[in-house]
Amino acid sequence: MANIRKLGQSWQARVRRRGFPDETKSFPTKAETERWARSIEGEMDRGEFVSRTEAEQTTFGEVIRRYMKIAPPALAGHAGDVEQRAAPLLPAASRLAALWRGKICLVGILCFVGC
């Protein structure tokens, strides 16, 4: 069961289950907090849970930098193009939403930056 508490003007839920990492998140309303906690607990019960913590803390710029390090050799000639097209987006990149099941569609990222 989740632990829900009020922190200043927001509400925080902490979900702790054996065999899973602790998950903590804050919301402006108690209802949103409870809904999130139930969702996470349900995923854990069904064995579908994947922690989104790293994805939520990763900026778009970091995703591009990581991709540039692992880009397939066939795209090596285009690496400079991707970096040049993505450069204006990097400073303004906000936190990425949690990625579905923690996976990134690299082709989608390349299409996003205009390749």
ChimeraX commands (.cxc) that place a marker at each C-alpha (Angstrom):
marker #1 position 0.00,0.00,0.00 radius 0.5
marker #1 position 1.22,3.49,-0.82 radius 0.5
marker #1 position 2.14,6.03,1.80 radius 0.5
marker #1 position 0.53,9.42,1.00 radius 0.5
marker #1 position 1.40,12.62,2.83 radius 0.5
marker #1 position 0.97,16.37,2.44 radius 0.5
marker #1 position 4.15,18.35,1.79 radius 0.5
marker #1 position 3.54,22.08,1.88 radius 0.5
marker #1 position 1.18,22.85,-0.99 radius 0.5
marker #1 position 1.53,19.44,-2.67 radius 0.5
marker #1 position 0.86,15.78,-1.94 radius 0.5
marker #1 position 3.48,13.04,-2.13 radius 0.5
marker #1 position 3.02,9.32,-2.66 radius 0.5
marker #1 position 5.63,6.70,-1.90 radius 0.5
marker #1 position 5.09,3.17,-3.16 radius 0.5
marker #1 position 7.25,0.49,-1.55 radius 0.5
marker #1 position 7.09,-3.16,-2.56 radius 0.5
marker #1 position 9.51,-5.97,-1.96 radius 0.5
marker #1 position 11.43,-6.72,-5.14 radius 0.5
marker #1 position 10.83,-3.26,-6.65 radius 0.5
marker #1 position 12.61,0.08,-6.27 radius 0.5
marker #1 position 10.87,2.69,-4.13 radius 0.5
marker #1 position 8.84,5.08,-6.27 radius 0.5
marker #1 position 8.05,8.58,-5.05 radius 0.5
marker #1 position 6.20,11.36,-6.83 radius 0.5
marker #1 position 4.45,14.61,-5.86 radius 0.5
marker #1 position 1.24,16.13,-7.23 radius 0.5
marker #1 position -0.82,19.26,-6.55 radius 0.5
marker #1 position -3.92,17.33,-5.45 radius 0.5
marker #1 position -4.51,14.33,-3.24 radius 0.5
marker #1 position -6.73,12.70,-5.89 radius 0.5
marker #1 position -3.94,12.81,-8.50 radius 0.5
marker #1 position -1.50,11.40,-5.96 radius 0.5
marker #1 position -3.81,8.50,-5.09 radius 0.5
marker #1 position -4.51,7.77,-8.76 radius 0.5
marker #1 position -0.77,7.62,-9.54 radius 0.5
marker #1 position -0.07,5.37,-6.55 radius 0.5
marker #1 position -2.86,2.95,-7.55 radius 0.5
marker #1 position -1.52,2.88,-11.10 radius 0.5
marker #1 position 2.02,2.04,-9.97 radius 0.5
marker #1 position 0.77,-0.61,-7.53 radius 0.5
marker #1 position -1.35,-2.16,-10.28 radius 0.5
marker #1 position 1.63,-2.34,-12.63 radius 0.5
marker #1 position 3.68,-3.98,-9.88 radius 0.5
marker #1 position 0.89,-6.50,-9.17 radius 0.5
marker #1 position 0.65,-7.43,-12.87 radius 0.5
marker #1 position 4.44,-7.65,-13.26 radius 0.5
marker #1 position 4.40,-4.81,-15.82 radius 0.5
marker #1 position 6.19,-2.19,-13.74 radius 0.5
marker #1 position 9.26,-0.47,-15.18 radius 0.5
marker #1 position 10.77,2.41,-13.21 radius 0.5
marker #1 position 10.42,5.70,-15.08 radius 0.5
marker #1 position 12.71,7.64,-12.76 radius 0.5
marker #1 position 15.69,7.80,-15.12 radius 0.5
marker #1 position 13.53,8.65,-18.12 radius 0.5
marker #1 position 11.77,11.45,-16.24 radius 0.5
marker #1 position 15.12,12.96,-15.27 radius 0.5
marker #1 position 16.67,12.71,-18.74 radius 0.5
marker #1 position 16.64,15.77,-20.98 radius 0.5
marker #1 position 16.19,15.62,-24.73 radius 0.5
marker #1 position 19.74,16.89,-25.08 radius 0.5
marker #1 position 21.08,13.96,-23.06 radius 0.5
marker #1 position 19.14,11.51,-25.25 radius 0.5
marker #1 position 20.75,13.04,-28.36 radius 0.5
marker #1 position 24.22,12.89,-26.77 radius 0.5
marker #1 position 23.74,9.23,-25.80 radius 0.5
marker #1 position 22.54,8.42,-29.30 radius 0.5
marker #1 position 25.54,10.12,-30.85 radius 0.5
marker #1 position 27.79,7.74,-28.85 radius 0.5
marker #1 position 25.96,4.59,-30.00 radius 0.5
marker #1 position 24.91,5.61,-33.53 radius 0.5
marker #1 position 25.31,2.71,-35.97 radius 0.5
marker #1 position 28.32,3.03,-38.31 radius 0.5
marker #1 position 25.95,3.41,-41.28 radius 0.5
marker #1 position 24.81,6.71,-39.79 radius 0.5
marker #1 position 28.30,7.89,-38.87 radius 0.5
marker #1 position 28.41,10.24,-41.86 radius 0.5
marker #1 position 25.14,11.81,-40.75 radius 0.5
marker #1 position 26.16,12.29,-37.12 radius 0.5
marker #1 position 27.27,15.86,-37.73 radius 0.5
marker #1 position 23.97,16.64,-39.46 radius 0.5
marker #1 position 21.97,15.28,-36.51 radius 0.5
marker #1 position 24.08,17.23,-34.03 radius 0.5
marker #1 position 23.80,20.44,-36.04 radius 0.5
marker #1 position 20.01,20.11,-36.41 radius 0.5
marker #1 position 19.54,19.22,-32.77 radius 0.5
marker #1 position 21.81,21.97,-31.40 radius 0.5
marker #1 position 19.08,24.67,-31.22 radius 0.5
marker #1 position 16.84,22.24,-29.30 radius 0.5
marker #1 position 19.39,21.22,-26.66 radius 0.5
marker #1 position 19.38,24.35,-24.47 radius 0.5
marker #1 position 15.59,24.56,-24.45 radius 0.5
marker #1 position 15.00,20.85,-23.91 radius 0.5
marker #1 position 12.80,20.20,-20.91 radius 0.5
marker #1 position 12.50,16.93,-19.03 radius 0.5
marker #1 position 11.30,14.06,-21.14 radius 0.5
marker #1 position 8.10,12.36,-20.14 radius 0.5
marker #1 position 8.54,8.79,-18.97 radius 0.5
marker #1 position 9.27,6.65,-21.97 radius 0.5
marker #1 position 6.96,3.76,-22.63 radius 0.5
marker #1 position 8.41,0.83,-20.73 radius 0.5
marker #1 position 11.75,2.62,-20.55 radius 0.5
marker #1 position 12.53,2.12,-24.23 radius 0.5
marker #1 position 13.51,4.77,-26.75 radius 0.5
marker #1 position 12.65,4.60,-30.43 radius 0.5
marker #1 position 15.87,5.98,-31.87 radius 0.5
marker #1 position 14.40,6.21,-35.35 radius 0.5
marker #1 position 11.64,8.45,-33.94 radius 0.5
marker #1 position 14.25,10.71,-32.38 radius 0.5
marker #1 position 16.12,11.01,-35.66 radius 0.5
marker #1 position 12.90,11.89,-37.45 radius 0.5
marker #1 position 12.11,14.46,-34.75 radius 0.5
marker #1 position 15.35,16.32,-35.37 radius 0.5
marker #1 position 14.78,16.34,-39.11 radius 0.5
marker #1 position 16.84,13.51,-40.62 radius 0.5
marker link #1:1,2 radius 0.2
marker link #1:2,3 radius 0.2
marker link #1:3,4 radius 0.2
marker link #1:4,5 radius 0.2
marker link #1:5,6 radius 0.2
marker link #1:6,7 radius 0.2
marker link #1:7,8 radius 0.2
marker link #1:8,9 radius 0.2
marker link #1:9,10 radius 0.2
marker link #1:10,11 radius 0.2
marker link #1:11,12 radius 0.2
marker link #1:12,13 radius 0.2
marker link #1:13,14 radius 0.2
marker link #1:14,15 radius 0.2
marker link #1:15,16 radius 0.2
marker link #1:16,17 radius 0.2
marker link #1:17,18 radius 0.2
marker link #1:18,19 radius 0.2
marker link #1:19,20 radius 0.2
marker link #1:20,21 radius 0.2
marker link #1:21,22 radius 0.2
marker link #1:22,23 radius 0.2
marker link #1:23,24 radius 0.2
marker link #1:24,25 radius 0.2
marker link #1:25,26 radius 0.2
marker link #1:26,27 radius 0.2
marker link #1:27,28 radius 0.2
marker link #1:28,29 radius 0.2
marker link #1:29,30 radius 0.2
marker link #1:30,31 radius 0.2
marker link #1:31,32 radius 0.2
marker link #1:32,33 radius 0.2
marker link #1:33,34 radius 0.2
marker link #1:34,35 radius 0.2
marker link #1:35,36 radius 0.2
marker link #1:36,37 radius 0.2
marker link #1:37,38 radius 0.2
marker link #1:38,39 radius 0.2
marker link #1:39,40 radius 0.2
marker link #1:40,41 radius 0.2
marker link #1:41,42 radius 0.2
marker link #1:42,43 radius 0.2
marker link #1:43,44 radius 0.2
marker link #1:44,45 radius 0.2
marker link #1:45,46 radius 0.2
marker link #1:46,47 radius 0.2
marker link #1:47,48 radius 0.2
marker link #1:48,49 radius 0.2
marker link #1:49,50 radius 0.2
marker link #1:50,51 radius 0.2
marker link #1:51,52 radius 0.2
marker link #1:52,53 radius 0.2
marker link #1:53,54 radius 0.2
marker link #1:54,55 radius 0.2
marker link #1:55,56 radius 0.2
marker link #1:56,57 radius 0.2
marker link #1:57,58 radius 0.2
marker link #1:58,59 radius 0.2
marker link #1:59,60 radius 0.2
marker link #1:60,61 radius 0.2
marker link #1:61,62 radius 0.2
marker link #1:62,63 radius 0.2
marker link #1:63,64 radius 0.2
marker link #1:64,65 radius 0.2
marker link #1:65,66 radius 0.2
marker link #1:66,67 radius 0.2
marker link #1:67,68 radius 0.2
marker link #1:68,69 radius 0.2
marker link #1:69,70 radius 0.2
marker link #1:70,71 radius 0.2
marker link #1:71,72 radius 0.2
marker link #1:72,73 radius 0.2
marker link #1:73,74 radius 0.2
marker link #1:74,75 radius 0.2
marker link #1:75,76 radius 0.2
marker link #1:76,77 radius 0.2
marker link #1:77,78 radius 0.2
marker link #1:78,79 radius 0.2
marker link #1:79,80 radius 0.2
marker link #1:80,81 radius 0.2
marker link #1:81,82 radius 0.2
marker link #1:82,83 radius 0.2
marker link #1:83,84 radius 0.2
marker link #1:84,85 radius 0.2
marker link #1:85,86 radius 0.2
marker link #1:86,87 radius 0.2
marker link #1:87,88 radius 0.2
marker link #1:88,89 radius 0.2
marker link #1:89,90 radius 0.2
marker link #1:90,91 radius 0.2
marker link #1:91,92 radius 0.2
marker link #1:92,93 radius 0.2
marker link #1:93,94 radius 0.2
marker link #1:94,95 radius 0.2
marker link #1:95,96 radius 0.2
marker link #1:96,97 radius 0.2
marker link #1:97,98 radius 0.2
marker link #1:98,99 radius 0.2
marker link #1:99,100 radius 0.2
marker link #1:100,101 radius 0.2
marker link #1:101,102 radius 0.2
marker link #1:102,103 radius 0.2
marker link #1:103,104 radius 0.2
marker link #1:104,105 radius 0.2
marker link #1:105,106 radius 0.2
marker link #1:106,107 radius 0.2
marker link #1:107,108 radius 0.2
marker link #1:108,109 radius 0.2
marker link #1:109,110 radius 0.2
marker link #1:110,111 radius 0.2
marker link #1:111,112 radius 0.2
marker link #1:112,113 radius 0.2
marker link #1:113,114 radius 0.2
marker link #1:114,115 radius 0.2
view
